[in-house]
Amino acid sequence: MKRLALLLMLGMAGATSTAPATLTLTGEARPIAALAVNGFNTSWQMPLVEALDAVRSVAPTSIRFPGGNVGDDHDLTEQSLRNYKVSLALTGTNTKAIVQTRVFATRAEARNRPEDAGQAARTARDIGLNVAYWEIGNEPDLYATNRGDPSWTPEKYCQVFRAQREAILKADPGAKIAGPATSKGTGSAMNYLERFIRACGDVVDLVTWHEYPTDGSAADEVALATAPDVSARVDQVRELLRDPQRNPLGHQRDYQLGVTEYSLSWRSQGPHLADQVAALWAAETTLRLADAGADVSSYFAIIAAGNHGLVDLAGIPRPTLYAFQQLRHYRGEALTIRSSDPALWVHAARHANTVQLLITNTSTAPRPVATELPGYQLIGAKTFTQQTVADEADFIRLKLGPAADLPGRSLTRLAYKRLP
Protein backbone atom coordinates (compact mmCIF):
# COMPACT_ATOMS: atom_id res chain seq x y z
CA MET A 1 0.00 0.00 0.00
CA LYS A 2 2.87 2.40 0.75
CA ARG A 3 4.35 1.81 -2.71
CA LEU A 4 0.93 2.39 -4.31
CA ALA A 5 0.46 5.62 -2.40
CA LEU A 6 3.87 6.88 -3.51
CA LEU A 7 3.14 6.01 -7.14
CA LEU A 8 -0.15 7.87 -6.93
CA MET A 9 1.61 10.93 -5.56
CA LEU A 10 4.17 10.82 -8.37
CA GLY A 11 1.43 10.41 -10.94
CA MET A 12 -0.52 13.34 -9.55
CA ALA A 13 2.46 15.70 -9.77
CA GLY A 14 1.14 17.43 -12.86
CA ALA A 15 -2.22 18.08 -11.19
CA THR A 16 -0.90 19.99 -8.17
CA SER A 17 -1.08 23.75 -7.70
CA THR A 18 1.47 26.01 -9.38
CA ALA A 19 2.05 27.80 -6.06
CA PRO A 20 5.62 27.21 -4.85
CA ALA A 21 6.06 24.23 -2.55
CA THR A 22 7.07 25.09 0.99
CA LEU A 23 9.89 23.41 2.88
CA THR A 24 9.77 22.95 6.66
CA LEU A 25 12.64 21.97 8.94
CA THR A 26 11.58 19.76 11.86
CA GLY A 27 13.12 17.44 14.43
CA GLU A 28 16.61 16.82 15.76
CA ALA A 29 19.87 16.90 13.84
CA ARG A 30 21.57 13.53 13.30
CA PRO A 31 25.27 13.05 12.45
CA ILE A 32 26.08 11.86 8.94
CA ALA A 33 28.70 9.11 9.09
CA ALA A 34 31.98 9.88 7.37
CA LEU A 35 31.62 7.03 4.86
CA ALA A 36 27.84 7.26 4.39
CA VAL A 37 27.98 9.36 1.20
CA ASN A 38 30.02 8.98 -2.00
CA GLY A 39 31.54 5.57 -1.50
CA PHE A 40 32.09 3.47 -4.62
CA ASN A 41 33.18 0.07 -5.94
CA THR A 42 36.13 -0.54 -8.22
CA SER A 43 37.93 -3.57 -9.62
CA TRP A 44 40.67 -4.59 -12.02
CA GLN A 45 38.72 -3.65 -15.17
CA MET A 46 38.05 -0.06 -14.03
CA PRO A 47 41.00 2.17 -14.96
CA LEU A 48 40.65 5.07 -12.52
CA VAL A 49 43.75 6.70 -13.99
CA GLU A 50 41.84 7.18 -17.25
CA ALA A 51 39.10 9.20 -15.54
CA LEU A 52 40.88 11.12 -12.81
CA ASP A 53 38.99 14.38 -13.28
CA ALA A 54 35.65 12.60 -12.94
CA VAL A 55 36.79 10.52 -9.97
CA ARG A 56 38.22 13.50 -8.11
CA SER A 57 35.14 15.60 -8.81
CA VAL A 58 32.99 13.35 -6.60
CA ALA A 59 35.50 13.28 -3.69
CA PRO A 60 35.17 9.56 -2.86
CA THR A 61 34.99 8.81 0.86
CA SER A 62 35.66 5.09 0.38
CA ILE A 63 36.36 2.67 -2.44
CA ARG A 64 35.56 -1.02 -2.10
CA PHE A 65 37.86 -3.43 -3.92
CA PRO A 66 37.59 -5.65 -5.87
CA GLY A 67 33.82 -5.10 -5.79
CA GLY A 68 31.26 -7.50 -7.23
CA ASN A 69 31.54 -11.07 -8.47
CA VAL A 70 35.02 -10.41 -9.81
CA GLY A 71 36.27 -10.65 -6.23
CA ASP A 72 35.36 -14.33 -6.11
CA ASP A 73 36.95 -14.95 -9.51
CA HIS A 74 40.39 -13.54 -8.74
CA ASP A 75 42.92 -13.79 -5.94
CA LEU A 76 43.95 -10.92 -3.68
CA THR A 77 47.61 -10.78 -4.66
CA GLU A 78 50.25 -8.39 -3.42
CA GLN A 79 50.34 -6.69 -6.83
CA SER A 80 46.57 -6.18 -6.90
CA LEU A 81 46.66 -4.62 -3.43
CA ARG A 82 49.54 -2.35 -4.45
CA ASN A 83 47.62 -1.23 -7.53
CA TYR A 84 44.57 -0.60 -5.38
CA LYS A 85 46.62 1.53 -3.00
CA VAL A 86 47.80 3.62 -5.95
CA SER A 87 44.21 4.06 -7.11
CA LEU A 88 43.19 5.31 -3.66
CA ALA A 89 46.03 7.84 -3.69
CA LEU A 90 44.97 9.07 -7.14
CA THR A 91 41.56 10.17 -5.88
CA GLY A 92 43.12 13.24 -4.30
CA THR A 93 41.17 12.77 -1.06
CA ASN A 94 41.60 10.76 2.13
CA THR A 95 39.68 7.87 0.61
CA LYS A 96 39.21 4.87 2.91
CA ALA A 97 39.83 1.30 1.82
CA ILE A 98 37.26 -1.50 1.97
CA VAL A 99 38.71 -4.82 0.84
CA GLN A 100 36.62 -7.83 -0.18
CA THR A 101 38.25 -11.20 0.50
CA ARG A 102 37.87 -14.19 -1.75
CA VAL A 103 35.45 -16.85 -0.48
CA PHE A 104 34.18 -18.77 -3.48
CA ALA A 105 36.68 -20.87 -5.43
CA THR A 106 36.52 -21.31 -9.18
CA ARG A 107 39.59 -23.58 -9.20
CA ALA A 108 41.36 -25.87 -6.76
CA GLU A 109 44.41 -23.60 -6.37
CA ALA A 110 42.36 -20.46 -5.63
CA ARG A 111 43.50 -18.38 -2.69
CA ASN A 112 40.23 -18.47 -0.78
CA ARG A 113 41.42 -20.14 2.43
CA PRO A 114 41.55 -18.42 5.83
CA GLU A 115 45.34 -18.25 5.62
CA ASP A 116 45.02 -16.40 2.30
CA ALA A 117 42.80 -13.77 3.94
CA GLY A 118 45.37 -13.49 6.71
CA GLN A 119 48.16 -13.08 4.16
CA ALA A 120 46.19 -10.31 2.43
CA ALA A 121 45.92 -8.51 5.76
CA ARG A 122 49.67 -8.88 6.36
CA THR A 123 50.41 -7.64 2.85
CA ALA A 124 48.17 -4.62 3.38
CA ARG A 125 50.00 -3.85 6.61
CA ASP A 126 53.42 -4.24 5.02
CA ILE A 127 52.67 -1.97 2.04
CA GLY A 128 50.99 0.68 4.19
CA LEU A 129 47.42 0.09 2.98
CA ASN A 130 45.14 1.02 5.85
CA VAL A 131 41.93 -0.99 5.48
CA ALA A 132 38.82 0.41 7.15
CA TYR A 133 36.86 -2.83 6.68
CA TRP A 134 37.57 -6.33 5.48
CA GLU A 135 34.40 -7.73 3.89
CA ILE A 136 34.24 -11.51 3.73
CA GLY A 137 33.23 -12.51 0.21
CA ASN A 138 30.47 -11.14 -1.98
CA GLU A 139 26.80 -12.18 -2.22
CA PRO A 140 27.20 -15.66 -0.73
CA ASP A 141 23.42 -16.11 -0.95
CA LEU A 142 23.90 -16.55 -4.71
CA TYR A 143 26.62 -19.20 -4.52
CA ALA A 144 24.03 -21.98 -4.46
CA THR A 145 22.17 -20.77 -7.56
CA ASN A 146 24.43 -18.55 -9.68
CA ARG A 147 27.56 -20.53 -8.85
CA GLY A 148 25.84 -23.91 -8.87
CA ASP A 149 27.00 -25.02 -5.41
CA PRO A 150 24.04 -25.70 -3.07
CA SER A 151 26.38 -26.50 -0.16
CA TRP A 152 26.77 -22.78 0.51
CA THR A 153 24.21 -22.36 3.27
CA PRO A 154 24.34 -19.36 5.63
CA GLU A 155 25.78 -21.67 8.25
CA LYS A 156 28.63 -22.78 5.97
CA TYR A 157 29.36 -19.17 5.07
CA CYS A 158 29.38 -18.34 8.80
CA GLN A 159 32.06 -20.96 9.40
CA VAL A 160 34.19 -19.48 6.62
CA PHE A 161 33.49 -15.98 7.96
CA ARG A 162 34.73 -16.94 11.43
CA ALA A 163 37.85 -18.59 10.06
CA GLN A 164 38.80 -15.71 7.76
CA ARG A 165 38.05 -13.18 10.50
CA GLU A 166 40.35 -14.99 12.91
CA ALA A 167 43.14 -15.09 10.35
CA ILE A 168 42.77 -11.38 9.55
CA LEU A 169 42.76 -10.42 13.24
CA LYS A 170 46.01 -12.30 13.80
CA ALA A 171 47.62 -10.05 11.22
CA ASP A 172 45.73 -6.91 12.23
CA PRO A 173 44.20 -7.08 15.74
CA GLY A 174 42.30 -3.84 15.17
CA ALA A 175 40.65 -4.93 11.91
CA LYS A 176 36.91 -4.37 11.40
CA ILE A 177 35.10 -7.23 9.69
CA ALA A 178 32.06 -6.82 7.42
CA GLY A 179 29.48 -9.15 5.89
CA PRO A 180 27.49 -10.98 4.67
CA ALA A 181 27.09 -8.64 1.64
CA THR A 182 23.92 -10.37 0.50
CA SER A 183 22.63 -9.63 -2.99
CA LYS A 184 19.51 -7.74 -1.85
CA GLY A 185 17.73 -6.56 1.25
CA THR A 186 14.58 -8.47 0.36
CA GLY A 187 13.19 -11.97 -0.01
CA SER A 188 15.54 -14.94 0.19
CA ALA A 189 18.57 -12.67 0.49
CA MET A 190 17.18 -11.13 3.67
CA ASN A 191 16.39 -14.61 4.99
CA TYR A 192 20.02 -15.53 4.30
CA LEU A 193 21.21 -12.45 6.19
CA GLU A 194 18.98 -13.32 9.14
CA ARG A 195 20.28 -16.90 9.31
CA PHE A 196 23.84 -15.58 9.12
CA ILE A 197 23.19 -13.22 12.02
CA ARG A 198 21.71 -16.05 14.08
CA ALA A 199 24.92 -18.06 13.61
CA CYS A 200 27.53 -15.29 13.43
CA GLY A 201 26.04 -12.23 15.12
CA ASP A 202 28.84 -12.16 17.68
CA VAL A 203 31.70 -11.69 15.21
CA VAL A 204 30.57 -9.12 12.63
CA ASP A 205 31.31 -5.40 13.03
CA LEU A 206 29.70 -3.95 9.89
CA VAL A 207 26.52 -5.74 8.76
CA THR A 208 26.23 -5.36 5.00
CA TRP A 209 23.80 -6.05 2.19
CA HIS A 210 23.18 -4.80 -1.37
CA GLU A 211 20.31 -2.94 -3.02
CA TYR A 212 19.31 -3.83 -6.60
CA PRO A 213 15.53 -3.35 -6.76
CA THR A 214 14.93 -3.95 -10.49
CA ASP A 215 16.26 -5.63 -13.62
CA GLY A 216 15.94 -2.37 -15.57
CA SER A 217 12.59 -3.18 -17.13
CA ALA A 218 10.35 -1.24 -14.73
CA ALA A 219 8.59 1.95 -15.80
CA ASP A 220 10.39 5.11 -14.72
CA GLU A 221 7.85 5.99 -12.02
CA VAL A 222 7.82 2.46 -10.63
CA ALA A 223 11.62 2.34 -10.59
CA LEU A 224 11.95 5.69 -8.82
CA ALA A 225 9.36 4.66 -6.25
CA THR A 226 11.66 1.92 -4.93
CA ALA A 227 14.18 4.41 -3.50
CA PRO A 228 12.30 5.11 -0.23
CA ASP A 229 12.30 1.38 0.57
CA VAL A 230 15.91 1.58 1.78
CA SER A 231 14.90 3.64 4.83
CA ALA A 232 12.63 0.84 6.03
CA ARG A 233 15.36 -1.71 5.28
CA VAL A 234 17.81 -0.04 7.65
CA ASP A 235 15.17 -0.11 10.39
CA GLN A 236 14.43 -3.76 9.59
CA VAL A 237 18.08 -4.77 9.97
CA ARG A 238 18.41 -2.81 13.20
CA GLU A 239 15.34 -4.58 14.58
CA LEU A 240 16.85 -7.94 13.63
CA LEU A 241 20.14 -7.15 15.35
CA ARG A 242 18.43 -6.08 18.60
CA ASP A 243 16.21 -9.17 18.78
CA PRO A 244 17.59 -11.77 21.26
CA GLN A 245 15.56 -14.51 19.61
CA ARG A 246 16.90 -13.90 16.10
CA ASN A 247 20.35 -12.69 17.19
CA PRO A 248 21.07 -14.78 20.30
CA LEU A 249 24.86 -14.32 20.14
CA GLY A 250 25.12 -10.60 19.49
CA HIS A 251 21.92 -8.71 20.34
CA GLN A 252 23.78 -6.61 22.92
CA ARG A 253 26.56 -5.62 20.52
CA ASP A 254 26.92 -2.23 18.85
CA TYR A 255 26.84 -2.70 15.09
CA GLN A 256 27.54 -0.57 12.09
CA LEU A 257 25.44 -0.92 8.95
CA GLY A 258 26.44 -0.65 5.32
CA VAL A 259 25.15 -1.14 1.79
CA THR A 260 28.30 -2.07 -0.10
CA GLU A 261 26.68 -2.26 -3.54
CA TYR A 262 23.63 -0.47 -4.88
CA SER A 263 22.21 0.52 -8.22
CA LEU A 264 18.75 0.76 -9.70
CA SER A 265 19.25 -2.38 -11.81
CA TRP A 266 21.45 -5.42 -11.38
CA ARG A 267 21.53 -6.10 -15.13
CA SER A 268 24.85 -4.59 -16.23
CA GLN A 269 23.89 -4.15 -19.89
CA GLY A 270 20.33 -2.99 -19.33
CA PRO A 271 18.59 0.38 -18.96
CA HIS A 272 18.14 2.43 -15.79
CA LEU A 273 21.86 2.56 -15.13
CA ALA A 274 23.21 5.33 -17.37
CA ASP A 275 20.10 7.53 -17.52
CA GLN A 276 18.57 10.32 -15.46
CA VAL A 277 16.17 8.02 -13.59
CA ALA A 278 19.11 5.92 -12.41
CA ALA A 279 20.93 9.05 -11.22
CA LEU A 280 17.93 10.37 -9.29
CA TRP A 281 17.38 6.94 -7.72
CA ALA A 282 21.05 6.66 -6.73
CA ALA A 283 21.01 10.11 -5.17
CA GLU A 284 17.83 9.47 -3.21
CA THR A 285 19.06 6.06 -2.02
CA THR A 286 22.37 7.55 -0.87
CA LEU A 287 20.63 10.37 0.99
CA ARG A 288 18.13 8.05 2.65
CA LEU A 289 20.89 5.71 3.80
CA ALA A 290 22.82 8.65 5.25
CA ASP A 291 19.73 10.07 6.96
CA ALA A 292 18.88 6.65 8.41
CA GLY A 293 22.30 6.42 10.04
CA ALA A 294 24.04 3.93 7.73
CA ASP A 295 27.79 3.98 8.25
CA VAL A 296 28.89 2.94 4.75
CA SER A 297 27.43 3.17 1.27
CA SER A 298 29.22 2.02 -1.88
CA TYR A 299 27.62 2.77 -5.24
CA PHE A 300 28.22 0.27 -8.03
CA ALA A 301 30.40 1.35 -9.73
CA ILE A 302 32.84 4.23 -10.02
CA ILE A 303 33.99 3.58 -13.62
CA ALA A 304 32.17 1.76 -16.39
CA ALA A 305 31.29 -1.86 -15.76
CA GLY A 306 28.86 -2.28 -18.59
CA ASN A 307 26.27 0.45 -18.10
CA HIS A 308 27.24 0.83 -14.44
CA GLY A 309 29.55 3.69 -13.54
CA LEU A 310 29.83 7.48 -13.37
CA VAL A 311 31.49 7.66 -16.80
CA ASP A 312 31.90 5.18 -19.64
CA LEU A 313 35.25 3.75 -20.70
CA ALA A 314 35.78 6.75 -23.00
CA GLY A 315 35.29 9.10 -20.07
CA ILE A 316 31.89 10.35 -21.29
CA PRO A 317 29.88 11.51 -18.26
CA ARG A 318 26.67 9.87 -17.18
CA PRO A 319 23.92 11.46 -15.07
CA THR A 320 25.20 9.64 -11.99
CA LEU A 321 28.44 11.65 -12.22
CA TYR A 322 26.47 14.88 -11.88
CA ALA A 323 24.41 13.38 -9.05
CA PHE A 324 27.41 12.42 -6.95
CA GLN A 325 29.05 15.79 -7.64
CA GLN A 326 26.00 17.27 -5.91
CA LEU A 327 26.07 14.70 -3.10
CA ARG A 328 29.69 15.37 -2.13
CA HIS A 329 28.41 18.43 -0.25
CA TYR A 330 26.07 16.37 1.95
CA ARG A 331 27.97 16.13 5.23
CA GLY A 332 27.85 17.19 8.84
CA GLU A 333 24.40 16.71 10.34
CA ALA A 334 21.21 15.60 8.63
CA LEU A 335 18.18 17.73 9.36
CA THR A 336 14.60 16.51 9.06
CA ILE A 337 12.85 18.51 6.35
CA ARG A 338 9.45 18.18 4.73
CA SER A 339 8.11 19.37 1.37
CA SER A 340 4.47 20.33 0.83
CA ASP A 341 4.76 18.91 -2.71
CA PRO A 342 5.08 15.10 -2.67
CA ALA A 343 6.75 15.21 -6.09
CA LEU A 344 9.73 16.95 -4.49
CA TRP A 345 12.00 14.77 -2.37
CA VAL A 346 14.16 16.97 -0.15
CA HIS A 347 17.08 16.39 2.23
CA ALA A 348 19.05 18.87 4.34
CA ALA A 349 22.55 18.77 5.82
CA ARG A 350 24.13 21.33 8.15
CA HIS A 351 27.90 21.75 8.31
CA ALA A 352 29.54 24.61 10.22
CA ASN A 353 27.59 27.75 9.22
CA THR A 354 26.09 26.34 6.02
CA VAL A 355 23.08 24.26 5.06
CA GLN A 356 22.80 22.27 1.85
CA LEU A 357 19.39 21.28 0.51
CA LEU A 358 19.20 18.55 -2.11
CA ILE A 359 15.87 18.36 -3.91
CA THR A 360 14.82 15.74 -6.45
CA ASN A 361 11.99 16.73 -8.73
CA THR A 362 10.46 13.34 -9.54
CA SER A 363 7.92 14.91 -11.91
CA THR A 364 8.61 15.26 -15.62
CA ALA A 365 7.26 18.83 -15.37
CA PRO A 366 8.93 21.84 -13.71
CA ARG A 367 7.98 22.37 -10.07
CA PRO A 368 8.32 25.66 -8.15
CA VAL A 369 9.67 25.70 -4.60
CA ALA A 370 9.94 28.50 -2.04
CA THR A 371 13.58 28.98 -1.07
CA GLU A 372 13.20 30.77 2.26
CA LEU A 373 14.99 29.05 5.14
CA PRO A 374 14.64 30.89 8.49
CA GLY A 375 17.99 32.04 9.83
CA TYR A 376 19.82 31.42 6.56
CA GLN A 377 20.53 33.23 3.30
CA LEU A 378 20.43 31.46 -0.06
CA ILE A 379 23.83 31.87 -1.70
CA GLY A 380 23.72 29.39 -4.57
CA ALA A 381 21.44 27.12 -6.56
CA LYS A 382 22.57 24.51 -9.10
CA THR A 383 20.67 21.80 -10.91
CA PHE A 384 21.01 19.40 -13.81
CA THR A 385 18.79 17.46 -16.18
CA GLN A 386 19.26 14.64 -18.66
CA GLN A 387 19.89 17.28 -21.33
CA THR A 388 22.62 18.90 -19.21
CA VAL A 389 24.46 15.61 -19.21
CA ALA A 390 23.85 14.95 -22.91
CA ASP A 391 25.39 18.34 -23.68
CA GLU A 392 28.26 17.70 -21.26
CA ALA A 393 27.40 21.13 -19.91
CA ASP A 394 28.01 22.75 -16.55
CA PHE A 395 25.32 22.70 -13.89
CA ILE A 396 22.39 25.02 -14.53
CA ARG A 397 22.59 28.01 -12.19
CA LEU A 398 19.15 29.02 -10.97
CA LYS A 399 18.26 32.63 -10.27
CA LEU A 400 18.37 33.43 -6.57
CA GLY A 401 15.04 34.67 -5.25
CA PRO A 402 12.10 33.82 -3.01
CA ALA A 403 11.22 30.87 -5.26
CA ALA A 404 13.00 28.62 -7.73
CA ASP A 405 11.64 26.65 -10.68
CA LEU A 406 13.07 23.15 -10.58
CA PRO A 407 13.24 21.49 -14.01
CA GLY A 408 11.47 18.20 -14.55
CA ARG A 409 13.42 15.13 -13.43
CA SER A 410 16.23 17.17 -11.93
CA LEU A 411 18.46 17.13 -8.85
CA THR A 412 18.95 20.60 -7.38
CA ARG A 413 21.31 21.78 -4.66
CA LEU A 414 20.42 24.94 -2.74
CA ALA A 415 23.29 26.30 -0.64
CA TYR A 416 22.61 28.53 2.38
CA LYS A 417 24.79 30.51 4.75
CA ARG A 418 23.78 31.26 8.34
CA LEU A 419 22.74 34.84 8.92
CA PRO A 420 24.82 36.81 11.46
Secondary structure, DSSP 8 states (H G I E B T S, - for coil): -HHHHHHHHHHTGGGS-SS-B-EEEEEEEEE--TBSSSEEE--TT--GGGGHHHHHHT--SEEEES-SGGGGTS---HHHHHHHHHHHHHTSS--EEEEEE--S-SSTT-S-SHHHHHHHHHHHHHHT--EEEEEE-S-GGGTTTTSS-TT--HHHHHHHHHHHHHHHHHH-TT--EEEEEES-SSHHHHHHHHHHHHHHTTS-SEEEEEE--B-S-S-HHHHHTTTTHHHHHHHHHHHHHH-TTT-TTTTTS--EEEEEEE-SBS-TTSSSSSSHHHHHHHHHHHHHHHHTT-SEE-BS-SS-BTTBSSB-TT--B-HHHHHHHHHTT--SEEEEEEESSTTEEEEEEEETTEEEEEEEE-SSS-EEEE--BTTEEEEEEEEE-HHHHHTT---EE---SSEEEE-TTEEEEEEEEE--
